[in-house]
Amino acid sequence: MTADVRFYGVNSNQFDLMRAVNFGTLPAIYFSDDPALDLKAYAGEYLKEEIAAEGLTRNVPAFSRFLETAALCNGQIINYQTVSSDAAVPRTTVQEYFSILKDTLIAEEVECWRKTKKRKAIATSKFYFFDVGVANHLQHAGRIEQKNKYFGEALEAFIFQELAAYRDYISRGTIHYWRSEDQYEVDFILDESIAIEVKGTSRLSKEDFKGMRALQAENAMRLHIIVSNEPVSRDVDGIRVMPWQIFLKDLWSGSLT
């Protein structure tokens, strides 16, 4: 799948989404003749060695176990105790390691947007790695295809990369997510005014609209957008369904109005 899209990290008239969700968008890897090998070298050794070289941790084996466990939580609400158990690392050390990921810009904490009135929001944050390819490699996810279970998660992580770059270079605003205590959720809230849900499916179901409809009832957002793999844009009761290509084009052109 290709698209005429300009976006941060890769500037190409023939952008390949599947290449991006598998190997990420670091230019040296995306344009590599052997992206899998270069990604392995970067994510498998470089990140860990760099952390050790900076003196941020002396226990490289423990940090390596943590890093792979943390990658499995990419885009998920973080449970420090679960990560501690899975990585065989003390909880206090896990919290320290997450701080290292933030300080070195390997991952970013995304806080929950808590200004809803009808439904109380939770307080726990999510973490996203800076590059979807790095996270995929650390997860040992294997080849991602549009039909497998990892595609939706990878597409969400890729869209986060784009939103983060847009925020940093254009809007200078914020990114949150929203989840209510009764389990309604929307992936991203950009600049406290645009609600964005990401779905990897090429055919949205009624279930896919539930989180956005719950947030829409708050009358707090300027736009409600579901980014998906559907082929054409459409409007469903005030919720804008957009192919990912069109969403990125409109985001970077400043035409999300």
C-alpha positions in Angstrom: 0.0 0.0 0.0 1.4 3.4 -1.0 0.3 6.9 -0.7 1.4 10.4 -1.8 1.9 11.6 1.7 4.5 14.0 3.3 5.2 13.3 6.9 7.8 13.7 9.6 10.7 11.2 9.3 10.0 10.1 5.7 9.3 12.4 2.8 8.4 10.3 -0.2 5.8 10.2 -2.9 5.7 6.4 -2.5 5.4 5.9 1.2 4.8 2.3 2.2 2.7 2.0 5.3 3.5 -1.7 5.8 7.2 -1.0 5.6 6.7 1.8 8.2 4.7 -0.3 10.7 7.2 -3.2 10.5 10.5 -1.3 10.5 9.6 2.2 11.7 10.4 5.5 10.1 14.0 6.2 11.2 15.3 7.3 7.8 18.5 5.2 8.0 16.3 2.1 8.6 13.3 2.9 6.5 15.4 3.5 3.4 17.9 0.7 4.1 18.4 -2.2 1.6 18.1 -4.5 4.6 15.8 -2.7 7.2 15.4 -5.9 9.3 19.1 -6.3 9.8 19.7 -2.6 10.5 16.7 -2.5 12.9 18.1 -5.5 14.8 21.4 -3.8 15.2 19.9 -0.6 16.4 17.2 -1.8 18.7 18.9 -5.0 19.7 22.2 -3.6 20.9 22.6 0.1 20.3 19.8 1.3 22.6 21.0 -0.9 25.5 24.7 0.0 25.0 23.9 3.7 24.8 22.0 3.6 28.1 24.9 1.7 29.7 27.5 4.1 28.2 25.6 7.1 29.6 25.9 5.5 33.0 22.2 5.6 33.5 22.1 1.9 34.6 24.8 -0.5 35.5 22.7 -3.6 35.3 22.4 -4.0 31.6 20.8 -7.5 31.7 18.1 -6.3 34.0 17.5 -3.2 31.8 17.4 -5.5 28.7 14.7 -7.6 30.2 12.8 -4.5 31.2 13.1 -3.0 27.8 11.5 -6.0 26.1 8.7 -6.1 28.6 8.1 -2.4 28.3 7.9 -2.7 24.5 5.0 -5.2 25.0 3.2 -2.4 26.8 3.7 0.1 23.9 0.5 2.2 23.8 -1.0 0.4 26.8 -1.9 1.7 30.3 1.2 0.9 32.4 0.9 -1.4 35.4 4.3 -1.1 37.1 3.7 -4.2 39.3 3.0 -6.4 36.2 6.0 -5.1 34.4 8.1 -5.7 37.5 6.9 -9.3 37.7 7.3 -10.0 34.0 10.8 -8.5 33.8 12.0 -9.9 37.1 13.0 -6.4 38.2 11.9 -4.6 41.4 9.0 -2.2 41.1 11.1 0.7 42.2 13.7 -0.1 39.6 10.9 -0.4 36.9 9.8 3.1 37.7 13.4 4.3 37.5 13.8 2.6 34.1 10.6 4.2 32.7 12.1 7.6 33.8 15.2 6.7 31.9 13.1 6.0 28.8 11.5 9.4 29.1 14.7 11.2 29.8 16.5 9.7 26.8 13.4 10.2 24.6 13.1 6.5 23.9 9.5 6.6 25.1 6.9 9.2 26.0 4.4 9.3 28.8 0.9 10.2 27.6 -1.4 11.3 30.4 -5.2 10.7 30.5 -7.4 13.7 29.7 -9.5 14.2 32.8 -11.8 17.1 32.0 -14.9 15.1 31.2 -18.0 15.8 33.4 -20.4 13.0 32.6 -17.9 10.2 32.9 -15.1 10.3 35.3 -11.7 9.6 33.7 -8.9 7.4 35.2 -5.6 8.9 36.2 -3.1 6.3 34.9 -0.7 7.2 32.0 0.3 5.3 28.8 3.7 5.0 27.3 4.6 5.0 23.6 8.0 4.2 22.2 9.5 6.9 19.9 9.4 4.5 16.9 7.0 1.8 16.0 9.7 -0.4 14.4 11.9 -0.3 17.5 8.9 -1.4 19.6 8.0 -4.1 17.2 11.5 -5.5 17.2 11.7 -5.5 21.0 8.3 -7.2 21.1 9.5 -10.0 18.8 6.3 -9.4 17.0 7.4 -10.9 13.7 6.1 -9.8 10.3 3.1 -7.5 10.7 0.3 -7.9 8.0 -2.9 -6.1 7.7 -4.9 -9.1 8.7 -3.0 -10.0 11.9 -3.7 -8.8 15.5 -0.7 -6.5 15.6 -1.6 -4.3 12.7 -4.1 -2.1 14.6 -1.6 -1.6 17.5 1.2 -0.8 15.1 -1.0 1.7 13.1 -1.9 3.4 16.4 1.8 3.7 17.4 2.6 5.1 13.9 -0.1 7.7 14.1 1.2 8.6 17.6 4.6 9.3 16.1 3.0 11.6 13.6 0.9 13.4 16.2 4.0 13.8 18.4 6.0 15.3 15.5 3.1 17.6 14.6 2.8 18.8 18.2 6.6 19.4 18.5 7.0 21.2 15.2 3.7 22.8 14.4 1.1 23.1 17.1 3.3 23.3 20.3 0.3 21.8 22.1 -0.4 18.6 23.9 -1.3 14.9 23.4 -3.5 13.0 25.8 -5.7 9.9 25.7 -9.0 9.5 27.3 -10.4 6.5 29.3 -13.4 6.6 31.6 -13.8 4.5 34.7 -16.5 2.6 32.9 -14.0 1.6 30.2 -14.8 3.9 27.3 -11.6 5.0 25.6 -10.3 7.3 22.8 -6.7 6.9 21.7 -5.7 10.5 21.4 -6.7 14.0 22.2 -4.6 16.5 20.3 -4.3 20.0 21.7 -7.4 19.4 23.9 -9.7 19.9 20.9 -9.4 17.0 18.5 -10.4 13.5 19.5 -8.7 10.8 17.4 -9.4 7.1 17.5 -7.2 4.7 15.4 -8.6 1.5 14.0 -6.7 -0.9 11.7 -9.8 -2.4 10.1 -10.9 -1.6 6.6 -14.6 -1.9 7.7 -15.6 -0.2 10.9 -18.3 -1.8 13.0 -20.8 -0.3 15.4 -18.5 -1.3 18.3 -15.7 0.8 16.9 -17.7 4.0 17.5 -18.5 3.4 21.2 -15.6 5.2 22.7 -15.9 8.2 20.4 -19.6 8.5 21.0 -19.1 8.5 24.7 -16.6 11.4 24.4 -18.8 13.1 21.9 -21.6 13.3 24.5 -19.3 15.5 26.6 -19.5 18.3 24.0 -15.8 19.1 24.7 -14.1 18.5 21.4 -13.9 20.5 18.2 -13.5 17.4 16.0 -14.1 13.7 16.5 -12.1 11.6 14.0 -11.7 7.9 13.5 -8.6 7.1 11.5 -8.9 3.7 9.8 -7.9 1.6 6.8 -11.3 2.3 5.1 -10.8 3.6 1.5 -12.9 6.8 1.6 -13.9 9.5 4.0 -17.4 9.7 5.4 -19.3 11.4 8.2 -21.3 9.3 10.8 -23.4 11.5 13.1 -20.7 14.1 13.5 -17.8 11.7 13.7 -15.4 12.0 10.8 -14.1 8.7 9.4 -10.9 9.2 7.5 -8.5 6.9 5.7 -5.1 7.2 7.4 -3.6 8.8 4.2 -6.2 11.6 4.1 -5.8 12.2 7.8 -2.0 12.6 7.6 -2.4 14.9 4.6 -4.9 17.1 6.4 -3.0 17.1 9.6 0.3 18.3 8.1 -1.4 20.8 5.7 -3.3 22.4 8.6 -6.7 21.6 7.1 -8.2 19.7 10.0 -11.0 22.2 10.4 
